[in-house]
C-alpha cells in the first residue's frame, strides 16, 4: 500500500495540514497509521465528511 504525508493529503483535499492531523488523531480517516511523529495516510483514501457542517438532507 502506498502512503502520503499530512501535507500531501492537505493539498489533495484542499484543507490545512493541521486539520488533516486532527482528523487522523480523531480516527476520522480510515487506514491511517503513525510512524514516530508522522501520520501515514493511504493514497487512495477519500476526504472524510466534515462533521462540523450540516449534511444536505439531514434534519
C-alpha positions as CSV (number, residue, x, y, z in Angstrom):
1,X,0.0,0.0,0.0
2,X,1.3,3.5,-0.8
3,X,1.1,6.3,1.7
4,X,1.2,10.1,1.7
5,X,2.0,12.7,4.3
6,X,-0.4,15.1,6.0
7,X,0.9,17.9,3.7
8,X,0.2,15.8,0.6
9,X,-3.3,14.9,1.9
10,X,-4.0,18.5,2.7
11,X,-3.1,19.7,-0.8
12,X,-5.2,16.9,-2.3
13,X,-8.2,17.7,-0.1
14,X,-8.0,21.5,-0.1
15,X,-7.7,21.7,3.7
16,X,-4.9,22.6,6.1
17,X,-2.2,20.1,7.1
18,X,-3.2,20.7,10.8
19,X,-6.8,19.8,10.0
20,X,-5.6,16.5,8.4
21,X,-3.6,15.8,11.6
22,X,-6.6,16.4,13.7
23,X,-8.7,14.1,11.5
24,X,-6.0,11.4,11.9
25,X,-5.9,11.8,15.7
26,X,-9.7,11.5,15.8
27,X,-9.6,8.3,13.7
28,X,-11.8,10.0,11.0
29,X,-9.6,8.8,8.1
30,X,-9.7,5.1,7.6
31,X,-6.4,3.2,7.3
32,X,-4.1,5.8,8.8
33,X,-1.1,4.7,11.0
34,X,1.5,6.6,12.8
35,X,5.3,6.1,12.4
36,X,7.1,8.0,15.0
37,X,5.6,11.5,14.8
38,X,4.5,11.2,11.2
39,X,1.0,10.1,10.1
40,X,0.9,7.7,7.1
41,X,-2.3,8.2,5.1
42,X,-3.3,5.8,2.3
43,X,-3.1,7.4,-1.1
44,X,-6.5,6.1,-2.2
45,X,-8.4,7.5,0.8
46,X,-11.4,9.8,0.2
47,X,-11.7,13.1,2.1
48,X,-13.9,12.5,5.2
49,X,-17.2,14.2,5.6
50,X,-16.7,17.3,7.8
51,X,-18.8,16.7,10.9
52,X,-18.8,20.5,11.7
53,X,-21.3,21.3,9.0
54,X,-24.8,20.1,8.2
55,X,-25.1,17.5,5.6
56,X,-27.7,18.0,2.9
57,X,-30.9,16.3,3.7
58,X,-30.1,15.9,7.4
59,X,-32.6,17.5,9.7
